[in-house]
Amino acid sequence: MDEPTRRIQAAYDRMAADFAVRNASMPPAYLALADEFRRRLAGAVLDLGCGVGRDLAYWTGQGVPTVGLDLSRSMLDHARGVGSAPLVQGDMLRLPFVGGAFSGVWCSASLLHLSKALAPAALAEMRRVLRPGGPLLVSLQEGAGEGWEHRPGPDDPARFFAHYGSEEAAALLAGAGFTPLRLERDVSPVGQRWQAHLVVRQNVR
């Protein structure tokens, strides 16, 4: 594990309890895409960067078999309290699953913690574990640039964020072998602008 990844892991280990309180409900942009995402499923979903289990609880509550993966052990400890879905500690650059293991991948606010140089490698891993035609949701913060940032919050440590314009993100996803379906935008209570891309894995590449 490289040093930036270790720093991100340590940051979320430190802030897991407060993060669970601040992120208790699914954003409207995700809910707007959830039905279409579910209609395209034919098996289990990987909640990639599942954090404290908010979205994991939603999908298991919908009767969808779901596996949660996160880098942070403390985040996973919180996720265990919201359901019985299998949980795995791991890195999105090296997913510990066989090819085609999942019918859908749900990647909420996780890819943005990687540098833009590493994003294609992470998307290649998502594509590898996703069955042809399977849906992928990726949510990102709108903007430009990347780097370590301090966000408002009680004693929040610095975290790495990569910000994307919508056309930049669409090109990244297309280049990784995904076909766009829908884009939803949202603004958080603290004014952060988000974009949620629903795409599908192309059958041939």
Helices and strands as residue ranges (DSSP letters): H 3-22, H 28-39, E 45-48, H 54-61, E 66-70, H 73-79, G 80-82, E 87-89, E 104-107, G 111-113, H 119-129, E 135-141, E 146-149, E 159-162, H 166-175, E 178-187, E 193-201
